[in-house]
């Protein structure tokens, strides 16, 4: 996605009233264009094949089809979607507030998790989508608090998390896709590592994570003249 292009968004949710609410919120952000909405899991991949999508908003519990009310296996589908669509960013908006589910969603490669009852975050949905389209990770406050409770305060970052956070500090203007390419991993893998680092550091974005890590002395700041060459 170039800076001049609109952010293309697709939505999967089985409640039309919820889709309408998302459409209203997103319509308030001129740089966003909704290219498709579907209500059943079986309709998702055909929609993504038809449209180029930057951000996919979905619920993790939707029926498979109009004739099959069983839940569609969204969790296990996310990695395949990201593999087939490397530039896709997945934002989950759900009523499910179990920390294990949120953790699984993020480990599968999602870029964000919002609880449907986090009304303040839903009101700012356009800003959230724009942030995720730029390669950021986003948790609504309630989702973040649920995950943070599961991580001991004195937990250190893993070696891989330190590696990607150090890379972020060295190349602060790079997108996650550019950073992933530099170390030869998938964009979704890098996002997973960053989201895990955010939780362990008790922060919600890349800038705060870098600042916290520097404060703790676990990453080294780059030389003042160091610039990222695109």
Residue pairs with C-beta under 8 A, 6 or more apart in sequence:
1 7
1 8
1 54
1 87
1 133
6 31
6 32
6 33
7 31
7 32
7 33
7 54
7 55
7 129
7 130
7 133
8 33
8 34
8 35
8 51
8 52
8 53
8 54
8 55
9 26
9 32
9 33
9 34
9 35
9 53
9 54
9 55
9 56
9 57
9 129
10 34
10 35
10 36
10 37
10 38
10 47
10 48
10 51
10 53
10 55
10 56
10 57
11 19
11 22
11 23
11 34
11 36
11 37
11 38
11 56
11 57
11 58
12 37
12 38
12 39
12 41
12 43
12 44
12 56
12 57
12 58
12 59
12 62
13 19
13 22
13 37
13 39
13 57
13 58
13 59
13 62
13 93
14 39
14 40
14 59
14 62
14 63
15 39
16 39
18 59
18 116
19 37
19 39
21 122
22 57
22 93
22 125
23 34
23 37
25 122
25 123
25 124
25 125
25 126
26 32
26 34
26 125
26 126
26 129
28 126
29 126
29 127
29 129
29 130
31 130
32 126
32 129
32 130
35 51
35 52
35 53
36 47
36 50
36 51
36 53
38 44
38 47
39 62
39 63
40 62
40 63
40 64
40 65
40 66
40 72
41 62
41 63
41 64
41 65
41 71
41 72
41 73
41 74
41 77
42 64
42 65
42 68
42 72
43 65
44 58
44 72
44 77
44 81
45 81
47 53
48 56
48 81
48 84
48 85
48 88
53 85
53 88
54 87
54 88
54 89
54 133
55 88
55 89
55 90
55 91
55 111
55 129
55 132
55 133
56 81
56 88
56 89
56 90
56 91
57 91
57 93
57 129
58 74
58 90
58 91
58 92
58 93
59 74
59 92
59 93
59 94
60 74
60 75
60 92
60 94
60 96
60 101
60 105
61 71
61 74
61 94
61 96
62 71
62 72
62 74
63 69
63 70
63 71
63 72
64 70
64 71
64 72
75 104
75 105
75 108
76 108
78 90
78 105
78 108
78 109
78 110
79 108
79 109
79 188
81 88
81 90
82 88
82 90
82 109
82 186
82 187
82 188
83 186
86 177
86 186
86 187
87 177
87 187
89 111
89 112
89 132
89 133
89 135
90 109
90 110
90 111
90 112
91 110
91 111
91 112
91 113
91 114
91 128
91 129
91 132
91 138
92 105
92 110
92 112
92 113
92 114
93 113
93 114
93 115
93 116
93 122
94 101
94 113
94 114
94 115
94 116
95 115
95 116
95 117
96 102
97 115
97 142
97 143
97 146
98 146
99 146
99 147
99 149
99 150
102 113
102 143
102 146
102 147
103 147
103 150
105 113
106 113
106 192
106 195
106 196
107 192
109 186
109 188
109 189
109 191
109 192
111 132
111 136
111 137
111 138
111 191
112 128
112 132
112 137
112 138
112 139
113 138
113 139
113 140
113 143
114 121
114 122
114 128
114 138
114 139
114 140
114 143
115 121
115 140
115 142
115 143
116 122
117 142
118 140
118 141
118 142
118 143
120 141
121 128
121 140
121 141
128 138
131 138
132 138
134 175
135 175
135 176
135 177
135 191
136 176
136 205
136 206
137 191
137 194
137 195
137 198
137 205
137 206
138 204
139 147
139 195
139 198
139 204
144 199
144 204
147 199
148 199
148 202
151 199
151 200
153 202
155 200
156 200
156 218
157 165
157 197
157 200
157 201
157 213
157 218
158 193
158 196
160 193
161 193
161 194
161 196
161 197
161 200
162 213
162 218
162 219
163 183
164 179
164 183
164 190
164 193
164 194
164 197
165 194
165 197
165 209
165 210
165 213
165 219
166 219
166 220
167 179
167 182
167 183
168 174
168 179
168 194
168 206
168 209
168 210
169 210
169 213
169 214
169 219
169 220
169 221
169 222
170 222
170 226
170 228
171 178
171 179
171 182
171 228
172 206
172 207
172 210
172 228
173 228
174 182
174 228
174 230
176 187
176 190
176 191
176 194
177 187
178 228
178 230
179 190
180 186
180 187
180 189
180 190
183 190
194 206
194 209
197 209
197 213
198 204
198 205
198 208
198 209
201 208
201 209
201 212
201 213
202 212
203 209
203 212
210 219
213 219
214 221
